[in-house]
Amino acid sequence: MTTPCSSRPIIVGTAASFDGYARQHPNKDPEQLLHDFVDTIRGGFEKGYAEAAKILEGLGVMGARSGGLGDRQDL
């Protein structure tokens, strides 16, 4: 599976969750709301990437490209 194909569901799902996040914070300034949402999502992505990389390293399959894992992180 190519990087854009496997990353698309993650990006679409993340974008779809913004409305729910906004409903939880109705009094936030819209610009701050977006900034905080992006920070929250970025933290989740970074944690998930680190966990996946650790698992792949433990399995001995974390190579230079690891099937595009680095490309997915860049997205």
N, C-alpha and C positions, 0 to 999 in steps of 0.2 A: 504494500500500500504506500502510495506516495505521501510525502509530508503534508502538502496542502489538503489531500483527501482525508488523512487521519486527524488533522488539526481542525478541520472545518466544524465537526460536531461540537468540539470543545468551545470554539469561538461562538458559534450560534447559540449554544446552551448558556454560555456566560452572558451574552447580550440579552437573551430572553429573561434572565434573572434580574435585570436592572429595574424593571417595573416593580417587582416585589421589594427590592431593596429601597426604592424610592418611597413606597407606601409605608415602610417601617420608619422612615425619617421625614415625615411630612413638613417639618418646620425648617429644614436645612435649606440654605441658599443653594440654588440649582448648580452653580459652579463648584461649590464645596462638596455637594452631594456626589457629583460625577468624580471629583478628585478622590474622595474617600472610597467610592465604589471601586475605582481602578486600583487603589492601594490594597484594598481587601482582596480583590481578585488576583492581583500580581503576587501577593503573599501566598495565596493558595497554589498558584502555578509553580512558584519557586519551591515550595515545600514538596509538591508532587513530583517535580522534576528531580529534586535531590533524592527523594525516596526511590524513584524508579532507577536512577543512576546507581544508587547503592545496591539495589537488588541485582541489577545487571552486572555490576562489579563482583558481587558475591558469587554469581553464577559463572564468572570468568568470561563473559561475553561482551563486556563494555570495551569496544574497540574505539578507534579514532573517530568513527562516524556513528557507530551503534545503530545502524539502520535509519539514520536521519534524526536521532534523538536530539542532537545539537541544533539541527534545523528547526525542530519543533519548539525548542526553547526560544529560539530567535523570533518566532512568530508571536 
